[in-house]
Amino acid sequence: MTAAPERRRVRVAARREVATDVVALDLAPADGAPLPDWEPGAHVDLEVVSGTERQYSLVTTTPEGHWRIAVLREPEGRGGSVAVHEGLTVGAEVVVAGPRNHFGFDPTRPAVFVAGGIGITPLVAMIDAAERAGTPWELHYAGRSRSRMAFVDELVAAHPERVAVAAADEHPRLHVVGLLAEPRDAVVYCCGPRGLMDAVEAAAAHWPAGSVRVERFEPAADVDAPGEPFEVELAVTGVTVSVPADRTLLEVAEEAGAFVLSSCREGTCGTCETPVLEGAVEHRDTVLSPEEQADDRSMMVCVSRARRGCPRLVLEL
C-alpha cells in the first residue's frame, strides 16, 4: 500500500501572473518548519476547497525555501483552478499533501522535453536538474500564443539554442511525428493536454520500451465506461466482497472496513495504489506507465477493475 502523503498547512507568500490566466504561487510553511526536499517531476495535492483536492506540479524551490506552483485558470474545468485564482491571495493558508512523484527524471540519459501550455511546470524543474547534472536536453514548447505560455521568456533567454517555441499564432504547430520519427538514445518527457500526450505516445511507439514518460492530471477517457461485476478478496482485512458493475472497488472496500488511502478518486493522483496478489486488472488510471500496467502488480482501486473475463482479484487490503 502507498504510504500516506504528509499533510501540512502552507501560506501563500508570493503571487504573480506568469502568463495570461496563469498565476504562480510561492507556498511557505505555515508553522515555519522547513519544507521537505523533492525530486523533479514531483507534485503536491492542494486542498483547493474543503474536501476537494487537485494536483499541481512543483516548479522550483525558491531561495527562501518556498515551493512554487503555477496554475492555469480553466473556467470550463472542474472548479479547482478557479478556486485557486479567486481564493489564494497572498497570506491565505491552504492544506497540501505530498510531495509525491510518478514522473521521475533520469539525469543519466539525454532528455527530449515536450510541453503543451501549463504542462511546462514539471519540465522547468527537470531542465534545472539537467543543467546541474550536465545532461543533454532539448525543449519543444507548444502553446496558443507566447502570452499564454508560462516561463517562456525566461527559458528562451537562458537557453536559446535548446528551446524551440511553437506558438500557434506565430508558427506551424509542433510536428510531433517528425520530431520523434527516428528513435534516439534519450527519454521523452511530455506534459500538457491529453491530445498532445496521446500524440507523443503514438509517435514514439516504435522507440524502446520506457522511452516515453508522461504526466497526466485528468481522468482517462474510459474511467466511467461500463464494467462487469467481480469479486475481490481483501487479504489483509480477511473478507471477500462483490463489486457491482456500477460501483468502484474503492467504495465497496471502504464499506467492508478496509483502510484505503485515497484522494482524487479519478485515477490521477496515485494515493490509492494497492498491490495485486492475484488476478488480471483493467487499468483505468493515468498514473502507472504502460509497462507497470502490463505487470499487474498494483492498481488504483478508485477507478480500475478486474479485467473482463477475470472474475476475481486478490489484493493486499
KOLGUDO-245671 format. One record per residue (C-alpha): residue number from 0; residue in one letter; x, y, z. Coordinates in pm, 1 decimal, padded with zeros to 6 digits. Example, Ala and Ser with C-alpha at 12.3 -4.5 7.8 and 13.67 -1.06 7.14 Angstrom:
# KOLGUDO-245671
<pt k="0" r="a" u="01230.0" v="-00450.0" w="00780.0"/>
<pt k="1" r="s" u="01367.0" v="-00106.0" w="00714.0"/>
//
This chain:
# KOLGUDO-245671
<pt k="0" r="m" u="00000.0" v="00000.0" w="00000.0"/>
<pt k="1" r="t" u="00118.3" v="00351.9" w="-00075.7"/>
<pt k="2" r="a" u="00222.7" v="00541.0" w="00236.1"/>
<pt k="3" r="a" u="00001.3" v="00832.0" w="00333.9"/>
<pt k="4" r="p" u="00144.1" v="01155.4" w="00194.1"/>
<pt k="5" r="e" u="00231.9" v="01402.0" w="00466.5"/>
<pt k="6" r="r" u="-00017.1" v="01684.0" w="00503.0"/>
<pt k="7" r="r" u="00073.8" v="02036.9" w="00613.4"/>
<pt k="8" r="r" u="-00061.6" v="02388.0" w="00611.2"/>
<pt k="9" r="v" u="00115.4" v="02637.3" w="00389.6"/>
<pt k="10" r="r" u="00076.2" v="03009.8" w="00338.1"/>
<pt k="11" r="v" u="00080.4" v="03194.1" w="00007.6"/>
<pt k="12" r="a" u="00397.7" v="03401.4" w="00045.6"/>
<pt k="13" r="a" u="00402.2" v="03547.6" w="-00305.7"/>
<pt k="14" r="r" u="00181.0" v="03552.8" w="-00609.3"/>
<pt k="15" r="r" u="00245.2" v="03677.7" w="-00961.6"/>
<pt k="16" r="e" u="00099.3" v="03636.3" w="-01307.0"/>
<pt k="17" r="v" u="00346.2" v="03449.1" w="-01528.5"/>
<pt k="18" r="a" u="00124.4" v="03433.0" w="-01839.6"/>
<pt k="19" r="t" u="-00229.3" v="03516.4" w="-01939.2"/>
<pt k="20" r="d" u="-00456.2" v="03327.0" w="-01695.6"/>
<pt k="21" r="v" u="-00155.7" v="03161.3" w="-01527.9"/>
<pt k="22" r="v" u="-00061.4" v="03253.2" w="-01172.0"/>
<pt k="23" r="a" u="00249.5" v="03135.6" w="-00987.4"/>
<pt k="24" r="l" u="00215.5" v="03084.9" w="-00612.7"/>
<pt k="25" r="d" u="00503.4" v="03056.3" w="-00366.4"/>
<pt k="26" r="l" u="00395.7" v="02839.3" w="-00073.8"/>
<pt k="27" r="a" u="00566.2" v="02884.4" w="00263.5"/>
<pt k="28" r="p" u="00522.9" v="02656.0" w="00566.6"/>
<pt k="29" r="a" u="00258.0" v="02799.6" w="00797.1"/>
<pt k="30" r="d" u="00442.6" v="02670.6" w="01105.7"/>
<pt k="31" r="g" u="00786.1" v="02790.0" w="00993.4"/>
<pt k="32" r="a" u="00931.7" v="02438.4" w="00969.6"/>
<pt k="33" r="p" u="01138.9" v="02369.4" w="00656.0"/>
<pt k="34" r="l" u="00952.7" v="02215.5" w="00365.5"/>
<pt k="35" r="p" u="01088.3" v="01874.7" w="00256.6"/>
<pt k="36" r="d" u="01311.2" v="01825.5" w="-00043.8"/>
<pt k="37" r="w" u="01161.3" v="01685.4" w="-00363.7"/>
<pt k="38" r="e" u="01276.5" v="01546.6" w="-00696.7"/>
<pt k="39" r="p" u="01195.4" v="01691.2" w="-01041.7"/>
<pt k="40" r="g" u="00855.2" v="01575.4" w="-01161.8"/>
<pt k="41" r="a" u="00701.5" v="01580.2" w="-00813.4"/>
<pt k="42" r="h" u="00360.7" v="01727.4" w="-00742.2"/>
<pt k="43" r="v" u="00153.2" v="01822.9" w="-00440.8"/>
<pt k="44" r="d" u="-00216.1" v="01773.8" w="-00371.8"/>
<pt k="45" r="l" u="-00372.1" v="02111.4" w="-00295.5"/>
<pt k="46" r="e" u="-00698.5" v="02117.3" w="-00099.7"/>
<pt k="47" r="v" u="-00849.9" v="02394.0" w="-00309.8"/>
<pt k="48" r="v" u="-01175.9" v="02382.1" w="-00112.8"/>
<pt k="49" r="s" u="-01269.8" v="02162.3" w="00180.5"/>
<pt k="50" r="g" u="-01279.8" v="01800.4" w="00066.5"/>
<pt k="51" r="t" u="-01163.0" v="01874.9" w="-00288.7"/>
<pt k="52" r="e" u="-00800.7" v="01824.4" w="-00390.3"/>
<pt k="53" r="r" u="-00620.7" v="01897.3" w="-00715.0"/>
<pt k="54" r="q" u="-00267.9" v="01803.5" w="-00820.4"/>
<pt k="55" r="y" u="-00013.1" v="02069.3" w="-00919.1"/>
<pt k="56" r="s" u="00346.8" v="02010.4" w="-01024.0"/>
<pt k="57" r="l" u="00627.1" v="02174.8" w="-00831.9"/>
<pt k="58" r="v" u="00819.8" v="02421.8" w="-01045.8"/>
<pt k="59" r="t" u="01104.4" v="02506.0" w="-00810.4"/>
<pt k="60" r="t" u="01204.8" v="02569.4" w="-00451.8"/>
<pt k="61" r="t" u="01274.4" v="02939.7" w="-00412.5"/>
<pt k="62" r="p" u="01586.3" v="03077.7" w="-00238.6"/>
<pt k="63" r="e" u="01363.5" v="03132.3" w="00065.6"/>
<pt k="64" r="g" u="01282.0" v="02760.0" w="00075.7"/>
<pt k="65" r="h" u="00926.0" v="02800.4" w="-00052.6"/>
<pt k="66" r="w" u="00754.3" v="02570.2" w="-00300.5"/>
<pt k="67" r="r" u="00643.5" v="02728.3" w="-00628.2"/>
<pt k="68" r="i" u="00349.9" v="02603.9" w="-00833.2"/>
<pt k="69" r="a" u="00179.2" v="02758.5" w="-01136.3"/>
<pt k="70" r="v" u="-00192.7" v="02722.9" w="-01205.5"/>
<pt k="71" r="l" u="-00385.3" v="02784.8" w="-01527.7"/>
<pt k="72" r="r" u="-00733.3" v="02927.6" w="-01481.8"/>
<pt k="73" r="e" u="-00974.5" v="02693.6" w="-01659.9"/>
<pt k="74" r="p" u="-01330.4" v="02832.4" w="-01641.0"/>
<pt k="75" r="e" u="-01470.2" v="02520.7" w="-01807.4"/>
<pt k="76" r="g" u="-01274.4" v="02283.7" w="-01581.9"/>
<pt k="77" r="r" u="-01374.8" v="02110.7" w="-01260.5"/>
<pt k="78" r="g" u="-01356.7" v="02426.2" w="-01047.6"/>
<pt k="79" r="g" u="-01021.2" v="02378.2" w="-00877.6"/>
<pt k="80" r="s" u="-00824.6" v="02629.7" w="-01081.1"/>
<pt k="81" r="v" u="-01092.0" v="02896.2" w="-01044.7"/>
<pt k="82" r="a" u="-01085.7" v="02846.2" w="-00666.8"/>
<pt k="83" r="v" u="-00707.1" v="02890.9" w="-00668.8"/>
<pt k="84" r="h" u="-00719.8" v="03206.6" w="-00879.6"/>
<pt k="85" r="e" u="-01001.6" v="03365.4" w="-00683.0"/>
<pt k="86" r="g" u="-00922.9" v="03247.6" w="-00331.3"/>
<pt k="87" r="l" u="-00549.7" v="03206.0" w="-00284.9"/>
<pt k="88" r="t" u="-00422.4" v="03558.5" w="-00240.0"/>
<pt k="89" r="v" u="-00104.6" v="03648.2" w="-00051.1"/>
<pt k="90" r="g" u="-00142.7" v="03548.5" w="00312.3"/>
<pt k="91" r="a" u="-00408.4" v="03283.5" w="00251.6"/>
<pt k="92" r="e" u="-00347.0" v="02940.3" w="00405.2"/>
<pt k="93" r="v" u="-00421.0" v="02606.7" w="00245.4"/>
<pt k="94" r="v" u="-00356.1" v="02236.9" w="00315.3"/>
<pt k="95" r="v" u="-00121.7" v="02044.7" w="00087.9"/>
<pt k="96" r="a" u="-00028.1" v="01677.3" w="00079.7"/>
<pt k="97" r="g" u="00296.6" v="01544.1" w="-00058.2"/>
<pt k="98" r="p" u="00517.6" v="01587.2" w="-00243.4"/>
<pt k="99" r="r" u="00484.1" v="01269.8" w="-00447.9"/>
<pt k="100" r="n" u="00641.6" v="01171.9" w="-00776.3"/>
<pt k="101" r="h" u="00511.1" v="00949.6" w="-01056.8"/>
<pt k="102" r="f" u="00704.5" v="01137.9" w="-01324.3"/>
<pt k="103" r="g" u="01065.0" v="01076.1" w="-01233.1"/>
<pt k="104" r="f" u="01356.2" v="01231.0" w="-01420.6"/>
<pt k="105" r="d" u="01665.4" v="01027.8" w="-01514.6"/>
<pt k="106" r="p" u="01968.3" v="01260.9" w="-01536.5"/>
<pt k="107" r="t" u="02188.9" v="00983.3" w="-01677.1"/>
<pt k="108" r="r" u="02013.9" v="00983.8" w="-02018.0"/>
<pt k="109" r="p" u="01963.6" v="01265.2" w="-02272.5"/>
<pt k="110" r="a" u="01620.3" v="01424.5" w="-02246.1"/>
<pt k="111" r="v" u="01366.3" v="01542.9" w="-02501.6"/>
<pt k="112" r="f" u="01113.6" v="01764.0" w="-02322.5"/>
<pt k="113" r="v" u="00776.6" v="01825.0" w="-02488.7"/>
<pt k="114" r="a" u="00541.8" v="02071.8" w="-02319.9"/>
<pt k="115" r="g" u="00196.3" v="02195.0" w="-02406.9"/>
<pt k="116" r="g" u="00071.7" v="02503.9" w="-02226.3"/>
<pt k="117" r="i" u="00068.9" v="02467.2" w="-01848.4"/>
<pt k="118" r="g" u="00239.0" v="02128.9" w="-01893.0"/>
<pt k="119" r="i" u="00565.8" v="02320.0" w="-01879.7"/>
<pt k="120" r="t" u="00554.4" v="02328.4" w="-01497.5"/>
<pt k="121" r="p" u="00717.9" v="01992.2" w="-01411.9"/>
<pt k="122" r="l" u="00960.4" v="02026.8" w="-01700.9"/>
<pt k="123" r="v" u="01108.0" v="02350.1" w="-01563.2"/>
<pt k="124" r="a" u="01235.5" v="02154.5" w="-01262.6"/>
<pt k="125" r="m" u="01371.4" v="01881.0" w="-01488.9"/>
<pt k="126" r="i" u="01553.8" v="02134.6" w="-01703.8"/>
<pt k="127" r="d" u="01717.6" v="02282.6" w="-01394.5"/>
<pt k="128" r="a" u="01823.5" v="01932.8" w="-01286.6"/>
<pt k="129" r="a" u="01956.2" v="01851.0" w="-01633.8"/>
<pt k="130" r="e" u="02164.4" v="02167.9" w="-01632.0"/>
<pt k="131" r="r" u="02313.4" v="02082.7" w="-01292.9"/>
<pt k="132" r="a" u="02391.1" v="01726.0" w="-01398.9"/>
<pt k="133" r="g" u="02527.6" v="01814.3" w="-01742.0"/>
<pt k="134" r="t" u="02254.3" v="01608.9" w="-01911.2"/>
<pt k="135" r="p" u="02199.8" v="01685.5" w="-02281.8"/>
<pt k="136" r="w" u="01847.3" v="01815.4" w="-02332.8"/>
<pt k="137" r="e" u="01612.8" v="01999.3" w="-02566.3"/>
<pt k="138" r="l" u="01270.2" v="02154.3" w="-02509.6"/>
<pt k="139" r="h" u="00983.1" v="02173.2" w="-02758.4"/>
<pt k="140" r="y" u="00722.6" v="02405.6" w="-02608.4"/>
<pt k="141" r="a" u="00382.0" v="02446.7" w="-02775.4"/>
<pt k="142" r="g" u="00105.1" v="02689.4" w="-02688.9"/>
<pt k="143" r="r" u="-00168.8" v="02907.6" w="-02832.7"/>
<pt k="144" r="s" u="00045.0" v="03221.6" w="-02804.9"/>
<pt k="145" r="r" u="00357.2" v="03334.1" w="-02620.5"/>
<pt k="146" r="s" u="00142.9" v="03547.6" w="-02392.2"/>
<pt k="147" r="r" u="-00024.3" v="03228.0" w="-02265.3"/>
<pt k="148" r="m" u="00296.7" v="03026.1" w="-02225.7"/>
<pt k="149" r="a" u="00428.9" v="03041.6" w="-01869.0"/>
<pt k="150" r="f" u="00804.4" v="03091.8" w="-01823.3"/>
<pt k="151" r="v" u="00865.6" v="03100.5" w="-02200.0"/>
<pt k="152" r="d" u="01067.1" v="03422.9" w="-02199.7"/>
<pt k="153" r="e" u="01293.7" v="03307.0" w="-01915.9"/>
<pt k="154" r="l" u="01355.1" v="02971.1" w="-02080.9"/>
<pt k="155" r="v" u="01436.4" v="03117.8" w="-02420.8"/>
<pt k="156" r="a" u="01662.9" v="03383.3" w="-02270.6"/>
<pt k="157" r="a" u="01855.9" v="03129.5" w="-02063.0"/>
<pt k="158" r="h" u="01875.6" v="02852.6" w="-02324.2"/>
<pt k="159" r="p" u="01824.6" v="02999.3" w="-02673.9"/>
<pt k="160" r="e" u="01986.6" v="02703.9" w="-02850.2"/>
<pt k="161" r="r" u="01791.9" v="02437.4" w="-02663.1"/>
<pt k="162" r="v" u="01436.8" v="02576.7" w="-02659.4"/>
<pt k="163" r="a" u="01207.4" v="02556.6" w="-02963.5"/>
<pt k="164" r="v" u="00883.7" v="02754.3" w="-02926.7"/>
<pt k="165" r="a" u="00576.7" v="02655.2" w="-03128.3"/>
<pt k="166" r="a" u="00327.3" v="02934.9" w="-03061.6"/>
<pt k="167" r="a" u="00023.0" v="02864.1" w="-03277.2"/>
<pt k="168" r="d" u="-00027.3" v="03230.9" w="-03367.3"/>
<pt k="169" r="e" u="00331.3" v="03263.7" w="-03491.7"/>
<pt k="170" r="h" u="00445.1" v="02935.3" w="-03644.1"/>
<pt k="171" r="p" u="00305.8" v="02599.6" w="-03756.7"/>
<pt k="172" r="r" u="00206.1" v="02368.4" w="-03476.0"/>
<pt k="173" r="l" u="00454.9" v="02133.9" w="-03317.5"/>
<pt k="174" r="h" u="00513.4" v="01841.6" w="-03556.2"/>
<pt k="175" r="v" u="00536.2" v="01554.8" w="-03309.1"/>
<pt k="176" r="v" u="00557.0" v="01279.6" w="-03571.6"/>
<pt k="177" r="g" u="00858.4" v="01440.3" w="-03736.0"/>
<pt k="178" r="l" u="01025.2" v="01515.9" w="-03405.2"/>
<pt k="179" r="l" u="01005.8" v="01155.3" w="-03289.3"/>
<pt k="180" r="a" u="01037.0" v="00975.9" w="-03623.1"/>
<pt k="181" r="e" u="01384.8" v="00841.0" w="-03550.7"/>
<pt k="182" r="p" u="01438.8" v="00662.0" w="-03217.6"/>
<pt k="183" r="r" u="01722.9" v="00803.8" w="-03011.4"/>
<pt k="184" r="d" u="01915.2" v="00717.2" w="-02701.2"/>
<pt k="185" r="a" u="01700.4" v="00955.0" w="-02498.3"/>
<pt k="186" r="v" u="01392.8" v="00975.5" w="-02278.6"/>
<pt k="187" r="v" u="01094.2" v="01180.6" w="-02392.7"/>
<pt k="188" r="y" u="00918.6" v="01366.0" w="-02110.0"/>
<pt k="189" r="c" u="00580.5" v="01510.6" w="-02202.8"/>
<pt k="190" r="c" u="00317.9" v="01704.6" w="-02011.6"/>
<pt k="191" r="g" u="00027.1" v="01903.4" w="-02148.5"/>
<pt k="192" r="p" u="-00318.3" v="01850.0" w="-02297.7"/>
<pt k="193" r="r" u="-00437.9" v="01494.6" w="-02344.2"/>
<pt k="194" r="g" u="-00419.9" v="01524.4" w="-02722.2"/>
<pt k="195" r="l" u="-00052.7" v="01619.1" w="-02712.3"/>
<pt k="196" r="m" u="00041.1" v="01337.2" w="-02475.8"/>
<pt k="197" r="d" u="-00153.9" v="01084.0" w="-02680.7"/>
<pt k="198" r="a" u="00019.7" v="01208.9" w="-02995.7"/>
<pt k="199" r="v" u="00364.6" v="01181.8" w="-02836.8"/>
<pt k="200" r="e" u="00299.6" v="00828.6" w="-02714.8"/>
<pt k="201" r="a" u="00173.6" v="00725.9" w="-03058.8"/>
<pt k="202" r="a" u="00460.2" v="00893.5" w="-03244.6"/>
<pt k="203" r="a" u="00720.1" v="00725.1" w="-03022.4"/>
<pt k="204" r="a" u="00552.1" v="00384.9" w="-03010.9"/>
<pt k="205" r="h" u="00844.0" v="00238.8" w="-03207.5"/>
<pt k="206" r="w" u="01101.3" v="00368.3" w="-02957.0"/>
<pt k="207" r="p" u="01239.1" v="00123.0" w="-02699.7"/>
<pt k="208" r="a" u="01005.8" v="00044.4" w="-02409.1"/>
<pt k="209" r="g" u="01026.2" v="00301.9" w="-02132.3"/>
<pt k="210" r="s" u="01145.6" v="00582.0" w="-02360.5"/>
<pt k="211" r="v" u="00836.7" v="00798.3" w="-02307.5"/>
<pt k="212" r="r" u="00715.8" v="00935.7" w="-01976.5"/>
<pt k="213" r="v" u="00402.5" v="01147.8" w="-01945.2"/>
<pt k="214" r="e" u="00230.9" v="01326.7" w="-01659.1"/>
<pt k="215" r="r" u="-00149.3" v="01329.1" w="-01665.1"/>
<pt k="216" r="f" u="-00370.0" v="01510.8" w="-01413.7"/>
<pt k="217" r="e" u="-00702.4" v="01442.6" w="-01581.7"/>
<pt k="218" r="p" u="-00902.2" v="01117.8" w="-01575.9"/>
<pt k="219" r="a" u="-00861.2" v="00863.1" w="-01852.6"/>
<pt k="220" r="a" u="-01122.3" v="00873.8" w="-02125.8"/>
<pt k="221" r="d" u="-01262.3" v="00532.5" w="-02024.5"/>
<pt k="222" r="v" u="-01278.0" v="00597.9" w="-01649.5"/>
<pt k="223" r="d" u="-01661.0" v="00585.3" w="-01644.8"/>
<pt k="224" r="a" u="-01703.3" v="00312.6" w="-01906.4"/>
<pt k="225" r="p" u="-01942.7" v="00031.4" w="-01810.9"/>
<pt k="226" r="g" u="-01778.9" v="-00255.4" w="-01626.7"/>
<pt k="227" r="e" u="-01859.9" v="-00607.6" w="-01518.3"/>
<pt k="228" r="p" u="-01920.2" v="-00733.8" w="-01164.3"/>
<pt k="229" r="f" u="-01633.7" v="-00919.4" w="-00998.3"/>
<pt k="230" r="e" u="-01515.9" v="-01047.8" w="-00661.4"/>
<pt k="231" r="v" u="-01222.7" v="-00920.1" w="-00458.9"/>
<pt k="232" r="e" u="-01051.8" v="-01098.1" w="-00172.8"/>
<pt k="233" r="l" u="-00914.6" v="-00839.6" w="00070.9"/>
<pt k="234" r="a" u="-00619.3" v="-01037.2" w="00201.7"/>
<pt k="235" r="v" u="-00540.9" v="-00812.0" w="00498.1"/>
<pt k="236" r="t" u="-00898.6" v="-00739.6" w="00601.7"/>
<pt k="237" r="g" u="-00988.7" v="-01107.4" w="00566.1"/>
<pt k="238" r="v" u="-01312.5" v="-01067.5" w="00371.5"/>
<pt k="239" r="t" u="-01429.5" v="-01122.0" w="00015.9"/>
<pt k="240" r="v" u="-01654.6" v="-00859.6" w="-00142.0"/>
<pt k="241" r="s" u="-01856.6" v="-00834.6" w="-00459.9"/>
<pt k="242" r="v" u="-01810.8" v="-00524.2" w="-00673.7"/>
<pt k="243" r="p" u="-02119.6" v="-00447.5" w="-00883.9"/>
<pt k="244" r="a" u="-02088.4" v="-00317.2" w="-01237.2"/>
<pt k="245" r="d" u="-02197.5" v="00032.5" w="-01132.2"/>
<pt k="246" r="r" u="-01972.9" v="00079.7" w="-00826.7"/>
<pt k="247" r="t" u="-01599.6" v="00120.9" w="-00771.4"/>
<pt k="248" r="l" u="-01374.4" v="-00121.0" w="-00591.2"/>
<pt k="249" r="l" u="-01274.3" v="00161.0" w="-00355.3"/>
<pt k="250" r="e" u="-01631.7" v="00227.4" w="-00246.1"/>
<pt k="251" r="v" u="-01700.5" v="-00140.2" w="-00178.0"/>
<pt k="252" r="a" u="-01370.1" v="-00196.3" w="00003.7"/>
<pt k="253" r="e" u="-01431.7" v="00103.3" w="00230.2"/>
<pt k="254" r="e" u="-01777.4" v="-00026.9" w="00317.7"/>
<pt k="255" r="a" u="-01620.2" v="-00361.6" w="00409.0"/>
<pt k="256" r="g" u="-01392.8" v="-00190.9" w="00661.4"/>
<pt k="257" r="a" u="-01070.4" v="-00186.1" w="00461.0"/>
<pt k="258" r="f" u="-00834.5" v="00103.0" w="00527.3"/>
<pt k="259" r="v" u="-00770.3" v="00264.5" w="00189.7"/>
<pt k="260" r="l" u="-00584.7" v="00588.9" w="00139.6"/>
<pt k="261" r="s" u="-00743.7" v="00794.7" w="-00137.6"/>
<pt k="262" r="s" u="-00755.7" v="01148.5" w="-00266.6"/>
<pt k="263" r="c" u="-00863.1" v="01228.9" w="-00622.8"/>
<pt k="264" r="r" u="-01091.6" v="00924.5" w="-00680.3"/>
<pt k="265" r="e" u="-01027.6" v="00975.0" w="-01052.4"/>
<pt k="266" r="g" u="-00714.9" v="00764.8" w="-01107.6"/>
<pt k="267" r="t" u="-00483.2" v="01064.6" w="-01140.0"/>
<pt k="268" r="c" u="-00301.3" v="01106.7" w="-00808.9"/>
<pt k="269" r="g" u="-00173.9" v="00758.7" w="-00716.1"/>
<pt k="270" r="t" u="-00277.1" v="00772.3" w="-00348.9"/>
<pt k="271" r="c" u="-00486.8" v="00455.8" w="-00359.0"/>
<pt k="272" r="e" u="-00227.2" v="00237.7" w="-00534.4"/>
<pt k="273" r="t" u="-00271.4" v="-00115.6" w="-00399.2"/>
<pt k="274" r="p" u="-00062.7" v="-00431.2" w="-00455.6"/>
<pt k="275" r="v" u="-00232.1" v="-00701.8" w="-00664.9"/>
<pt k="276" r="l" u="-00162.5" v="-01054.0" w="-00536.2"/>
<pt k="277" r="e" u="-00370.9" v="-01243.4" w="-00791.7"/>
<pt k="278" r="g" u="-00578.0" v="-01163.8" w="-01097.2"/>
<pt k="279" r="a" u="-00576.0" v="-00950.4" w="-01410.7"/>
<pt k="280" r="v" u="-00660.6" v="-00580.5" w="-01398.9"/>
<pt k="281" r="e" u="-00840.3" v="-00343.8" w="-01635.0"/>
<pt k="282" r="h" u="-00632.6" v="-00034.5" w="-01562.9"/>
<pt k="283" r="r" u="-00816.0" v="00296.8" w="-01594.1"/>
<pt k="284" r="d" u="-00565.7" v="00522.1" w="-01419.4"/>
<pt k="285" r="t" u="-00329.7" v="00777.1" w="-01569.6"/>
<pt k="286" r="v" u="-00052.4" v="00719.8" w="-01313.7"/>
<pt k="287" r="l" u="00105.1" v="00383.3" w="-01394.9"/>
<pt k="288" r="s" u="00319.4" v="00351.9" w="-01706.2"/>
<pt k="289" r="p" u="00210.7" v="00106.2" w="-01977.9"/>
<pt k="290" r="e" u="00482.9" v="-00130.8" w="-01857.1"/>
<pt k="291" r="e" u="00361.0" v="-00108.2" w="-01495.7"/>
<pt k="292" r="q" u="00003.7" v="-00167.6" w="-01605.3"/>
<pt k="293" r="a" u="00108.4" v="-00472.7" w="-01805.0"/>
<pt k="294" r="d" u="00281.3" v="-00618.1" w="-01497.9"/>
<pt k="295" r="d" u="-00044.9" v="-00612.3" w="-01296.6"/>
<pt k="296" r="r" u="00149.2" v="-00577.3" w="-00973.2"/>
<pt k="297" r="s" u="-00059.3" v="-00288.0" w="-00847.2"/>
<pt k="298" r="m" u="-00376.1" v="-00095.4" w="-00933.0"/>
<pt k="299" r="m" u="-00558.9" v="00225.8" w="-00849.7"/>
<pt k="300" r="v" u="-00867.2" v="00094.0" w="-00676.9"/>
<pt k="301" r="c" u="-01061.1" v="00418.0" w="-00722.2"/>
<pt k="302" r="v" u="-01114.2" v="00354.0" w="-01094.3"/>
<pt k="303" r="s" u="-00957.0" v="00026.8" w="-01208.5"/>
<pt k="304" r="r" u="-01140.8" v="-00306.0" w="-01211.9"/>
<pt k="305" r="a" u="-01091.7" v="-00673.1" w="-01282.4"/>
<pt k="306" r="r" u="-01021.9" v="-00733.8" w="-01648.3"/>
<pt k="307" r="r" u="-01312.6" v="-00870.0" w="-01845.7"/>
<pt k="308" r="g" u="-01309.4" v="-01246.2" w="-01814.4"/>
<pt k="309" r="c" u="-01128.5" v="-01232.5" w="-01477.1"/>
<pt k="310" r="p" u="-01392.7" v="-01293.6" w="-01210.0"/>
<pt k="311" r="r" u="-01173.2" v="-01248.8" w="-00904.1"/>
<pt k="312" r="l" u="-00887.7" v="-01035.4" w="-00771.2"/>
<pt k="313" r="v" u="-00683.9" v="-01079.0" w="-00455.3"/>
<pt k="314" r="l" u="-00548.8" v="-00751.1" w="-00315.4"/>
<pt k="315" r="e" u="-00324.2" v="-00653.2" w="-00028.5"/>
<pt k="316" r="l" u="-00601.7" v="-00467.2" w="00153.2"/>
//
